[in-house]
Amino acid sequence: MPYQNTLAQAVSYTGIGLHSGRDVTITLKPAPTGTGIIFARVDLPGSPTVTACAANVTNTMRATTLEAKTAKVFTVEHLLAALSAMQVDNCLVEIDSPEPPVGDGSALTFVELISRAGIKQQSELRHILKIEQTVSVYCQDKLITVLPYDGFRITFTSINPHPLLGVQFGDYEITRETFLQEIAPARTIGFMHEVEALKKQGLGLGGSLDNVVVYDNEQVLTPLRYPDELVRHKILDVIGDLALVGQIRGHVIAVKSGHALNTELAKKIMELQ
């Protein structure tokens, strides 16, 4: 069985939050075995912390929010996906704002940070959560389910009414190599017709053509990295949201799923443990 990992050294990055529009610095630090991923709000008195676990999810509108007492962080899914896929089990994330930096809208910034810090093997074995029975969440025409499987596989069908998107299908065995090559570079998708409504809700304030793949009614305004970048990013979100239960062995099948269904599945998985 594999051993737990942490970072070999601390590493920092400064950027802007996608939804908050605020400047933010994060520092990823090594942590002892059994710690998991913990966010510390160093801008608040006492630097309160919140653990990245399904039980601490309090909101899923456009992003995944974690909260414990006075510690609150949101849009954590890209960082969690990178840590999970790079097999970093234990990490202290110091953050001086409620939201990590968006980088280029994908997980690449966080993958590069982890690679720069290096990964250090620890003395205790990693706990692998092996799915023993089918667990499903349904909501109208959306679903996400996980089946017993010897590995970690995600099959996702995205259906979008935009004429340039339509139906996109992705099916990947999630390994570190597959994540780096096929999933991590996929960026957040946005639509021009949503901009004003999002800003009225206090969302998307840091979004731009530099960190979001933007579509208007007829065309894509940002050069694509993949023809099916949308579904790849949806898979990235699933990896990040399910990282809230740790390392999974199972086959995830999803249709039009988002953060709400992803994190509800994570909670259901934890209830069975």
C-alpha positions as CSV (number, residue, x, y, z in Angstrom):
1,M,0.0,0.0,0.0
2,P,1.2,3.6,-0.7
3,Y,2.4,5.9,2.0
4,Q,1.0,9.3,2.8
5,N,2.7,12.3,1.3
6,T,3.2,16.0,2.1
7,L,5.2,18.8,0.6
8,A,8.9,18.9,0.9
9,Q,8.9,22.6,1.6
10,A,6.6,25.6,1.7
11,V,5.7,27.5,-1.5
12,S,3.7,30.7,-2.0
13,Y,1.7,32.3,-4.8
14,T,-0.2,35.6,-5.2
15,G,-3.1,36.2,-7.5
16,I,-6.7,37.3,-7.7
17,G,-9.8,35.4,-6.6
18,L,-12.2,34.5,-9.4
19,H,-15.4,35.5,-7.6
20,S,-14.2,37.9,-4.9
21,G,-11.9,39.9,-7.3
22,R,-9.6,40.3,-4.3
23,D,-5.8,40.0,-4.2
24,V,-4.8,36.9,-2.3
25,T,-1.6,35.1,-1.3
26,I,-1.6,31.4,-0.5
27,T,1.2,29.4,1.1
28,L,1.2,25.6,0.9
29,K,3.1,24.1,3.8
30,P,4.1,20.6,4.8
31,A,1.9,19.0,7.5
32,P,2.2,15.8,9.7
33,T,0.7,12.5,8.8
34,G,-3.1,12.2,9.4
35,T,-3.6,16.0,9.0
36,G,-5.4,16.0,5.7
37,I,-5.8,19.4,3.9
38,I,-6.4,22.3,6.2
39,F,-7.1,25.9,5.3
40,A,-5.9,28.6,7.7
41,R,-7.3,32.1,7.3
42,V,-4.2,34.1,8.4
43,D,-5.9,37.4,7.7
44,L,-8.4,36.8,10.6
45,P,-7.7,37.0,14.4
46,G,-6.2,33.7,15.6
47,S,-5.8,32.3,12.1
48,P,-8.9,30.1,12.3
49,T,-8.8,26.8,10.3
50,V,-11.3,24.7,8.4
51,T,-10.6,21.1,7.2
52,A,-11.3,20.2,3.7
53,C,-13.9,17.5,4.3
54,A,-17.5,16.9,3.0
55,A,-19.0,17.8,6.4
56,N,-17.7,21.3,6.2
57,V,-19.4,22.2,2.8
58,T,-21.9,25.0,3.4
59,N,-22.5,26.4,-0.2
60,T,-22.1,25.2,-3.7
61,M,-23.3,28.2,-5.8
62,R,-20.8,28.4,-8.7
63,A,-18.0,27.0,-6.4
64,T,-17.5,24.8,-3.3
65,T,-17.4,26.6,0.0
66,L,-16.0,25.2,3.2
67,E,-16.8,26.7,6.6
68,A,-16.0,26.0,10.3
69,K,-16.9,28.7,12.9
70,T,-15.1,31.9,11.7
71,A,-13.0,30.2,9.0
72,K,-14.6,30.3,5.5
73,V,-13.0,29.6,2.1
74,F,-14.6,29.1,-1.3
75,T,-13.7,28.1,-4.8
76,V,-11.3,25.5,-3.3
77,E,-12.1,22.7,-5.9
78,H,-9.2,23.4,-8.3
79,L,-6.6,23.4,-5.5
80,L,-8.1,20.3,-4.0
81,A,-8.1,18.5,-7.3
82,A,-4.4,19.3,-7.8
83,L,-3.4,18.1,-4.3
84,S,-5.5,14.9,-4.8
85,A,-4.2,14.1,-8.2
86,M,-0.6,14.8,-7.2
87,Q,-1.2,12.5,-4.2
88,V,-0.5,15.1,-1.5
89,D,-2.4,13.8,1.6
90,N,-1.3,16.4,4.2
91,C,-1.0,20.1,3.6
92,L,-1.6,23.3,5.5
93,V,-2.9,26.0,3.2
94,E,-2.4,29.5,4.6
95,I,-4.6,32.0,2.9
96,D,-5.1,35.7,3.5
97,S,-8.5,36.1,1.8
98,P,-11.6,33.9,1.6
99,E,-10.8,32.6,-1.9
100,P,-7.6,31.1,-3.4
101,P,-6.2,32.7,-6.5
102,V,-7.8,31.6,-9.8
103,G,-4.5,31.5,-11.8
104,D,-5.5,30.8,-15.4
105,G,-8.8,29.2,-14.5
106,S,-7.5,25.7,-14.4
107,A,-5.5,23.6,-11.9
108,L,-2.1,24.3,-13.6
109,T,-1.0,27.0,-11.2
110,F,-1.5,24.6,-8.3
111,V,0.2,21.7,-10.0
112,E,3.2,24.0,-10.7
113,L,3.3,25.1,-7.1
114,I,3.2,21.5,-5.8
115,S,5.9,20.5,-8.3
116,R,8.1,23.5,-7.2
117,A,7.7,22.5,-3.5
118,G,8.4,18.8,-4.2
119,I,6.6,15.9,-2.6
120,K,7.9,14.1,0.5
121,Q,6.9,10.6,1.5
122,Q,5.8,10.1,5.1
123,S,5.9,7.2,7.5
124,E,2.2,6.2,7.7
125,L,0.2,4.4,5.1
126,R,-2.4,6.2,3.0
127,H,-6.1,5.4,3.6
128,I,-7.7,4.4,0.3
129,L,-11.5,4.7,0.4
130,K,-12.6,1.7,-1.6
131,I,-16.2,1.9,-2.9
132,E,-18.0,-1.3,-1.9
133,Q,-21.5,-0.4,-3.1
134,T,-23.1,1.9,-5.6
135,V,-23.9,5.4,-4.2
136,S,-26.0,7.8,-6.3
137,V,-27.4,11.3,-6.2
138,Y,-30.2,12.5,-8.6
139,C,-31.7,15.9,-9.2
140,Q,-34.2,16.2,-12.1
141,D,-32.1,15.5,-15.3
142,K,-28.8,15.5,-13.4
143,L,-27.0,12.6,-11.7
144,I,-23.8,11.4,-10.3
145,T,-23.0,7.9,-9.1
146,V,-20.0,6.0,-8.0
147,L,-19.6,2.2,-8.5
148,P,-17.1,-0.3,-7.2
149,Y,-14.0,-0.3,-9.4
150,D,-10.3,-1.2,-9.1
151,G,-8.9,2.3,-9.8
152,F,-10.3,5.8,-10.1
153,R,-12.2,6.5,-13.2
154,I,-14.6,9.3,-14.1
155,T,-17.1,9.2,-17.0
156,F,-18.9,12.6,-17.5
157,T,-21.5,13.7,-20.0
158,S,-22.0,17.5,-20.3
159,I,-25.1,18.9,-22.0
160,N,-25.1,22.6,-22.7
161,P,-27.6,24.5,-24.9
162,H,-24.9,26.7,-26.4
163,P,-24.5,25.8,-30.2
164,L,-20.8,25.5,-29.9
165,L,-20.9,23.2,-26.8
166,G,-23.9,20.8,-27.0
167,V,-23.1,17.3,-25.7
168,Q,-19.5,16.6,-24.6
169,F,-18.3,13.3,-23.3
170,G,-15.2,12.4,-21.3
171,D,-14.0,9.1,-19.9
172,Y,-10.7,9.0,-18.1
173,E,-8.8,6.7,-15.8
174,I,-7.5,9.3,-13.3
175,T,-3.8,8.9,-12.7
176,R,-1.2,11.6,-12.0
177,E,-0.1,11.5,-15.6
178,T,-3.6,11.6,-17.1
179,F,-4.5,14.5,-14.8
180,L,-1.5,16.5,-15.8
181,Q,-1.9,16.0,-19.5
182,E,-5.7,15.8,-20.0
183,I,-7.5,17.5,-17.1
184,A,-5.4,20.0,-15.2
185,P,-5.1,22.5,-18.0
186,A,-8.9,22.7,-18.6
187,R,-10.3,26.1,-17.6
188,T,-13.5,27.4,-16.1
189,I,-16.2,28.2,-18.7
190,G,-18.3,31.5,-18.6
191,F,-20.9,33.2,-20.8
192,M,-21.2,36.9,-21.6
193,H,-24.9,36.9,-21.0
194,E,-24.3,35.8,-17.4
195,V,-21.8,38.5,-16.5
196,E,-24.1,41.2,-15.2
197,A,-26.2,38.8,-13.2
198,L,-23.1,37.2,-11.6
199,K,-21.7,40.6,-10.6
200,K,-25.0,41.5,-8.9
201,Q,-24.6,38.4,-6.8
202,G,-21.1,39.4,-6.0
203,L,-19.7,36.6,-8.2
204,G,-17.2,36.6,-11.0
205,L,-15.6,39.9,-10.0
206,G,-12.1,38.6,-10.8
207,G,-13.1,36.9,-14.0
208,S,-11.4,37.9,-17.3
209,L,-10.4,36.5,-20.7
210,D,-7.1,35.5,-19.0
211,N,-8.7,33.1,-16.5
212,V,-12.1,32.1,-18.0
213,V,-13.0,30.5,-21.3
214,V,-15.7,33.0,-22.4
215,Y,-18.5,32.4,-24.9
216,D,-20.9,35.0,-26.3
217,N,-24.1,34.0,-28.2
218,E,-22.2,32.9,-31.3
219,Q,-18.5,32.3,-30.6
220,V,-15.8,31.5,-28.1
221,L,-13.8,34.6,-27.2
222,T,-10.9,32.6,-25.7
223,P,-8.7,30.2,-27.7
224,L,-9.5,26.7,-26.5
225,R,-6.9,24.3,-25.1
226,Y,-9.1,21.3,-26.0
227,P,-12.2,21.1,-28.3
228,D,-14.0,19.6,-25.3
229,E,-12.5,21.8,-22.6
230,L,-15.9,22.2,-20.9
231,V,-16.3,18.5,-20.0
232,R,-12.7,18.2,-19.0
233,H,-13.1,21.0,-16.5
234,K,-16.3,19.4,-15.2
235,I,-14.2,16.3,-14.5
236,L,-11.6,18.5,-12.8
237,D,-14.4,19.8,-10.5
238,V,-15.5,16.3,-9.7
239,I,-11.9,15.3,-8.7
240,G,-11.7,18.4,-6.4
241,D,-15.1,17.9,-4.8
242,L,-14.6,14.2,-4.2
243,A,-11.2,14.9,-2.7
244,L,-13.3,16.0,0.3
245,V,-13.5,12.3,1.2
246,G,-9.9,11.5,0.5
247,Q,-8.4,9.1,-2.0
248,I,-11.2,7.1,-3.7
249,R,-11.2,3.8,-5.6
250,G,-14.3,3.7,-7.7
251,H,-15.9,4.6,-11.0
252,V,-17.7,7.9,-11.0
253,I,-20.4,8.4,-13.7
254,A,-22.0,11.8,-14.0
255,V,-24.5,13.6,-16.3
256,K,-24.8,17.4,-16.0
257,S,-23.4,17.3,-12.5
258,G,-22.1,20.3,-10.6
259,H,-20.8,21.2,-7.2
260,A,-24.1,20.6,-5.5
261,L,-24.4,17.0,-6.6
262,N,-20.7,16.3,-6.4
263,T,-20.5,17.4,-2.8
264,E,-23.8,15.6,-1.9
265,L,-22.2,12.4,-3.3
266,A,-19.2,13.0,-1.1
267,K,-21.4,13.4,2.0
268,K,-23.3,10.2,1.1
269,I,-20.0,8.3,0.7
270,M,-18.9,9.5,4.1
271,E,-22.2,8.4,5.7
272,L,-21.4,4.8,4.6
273,Q,-17.9,4.7,6.2
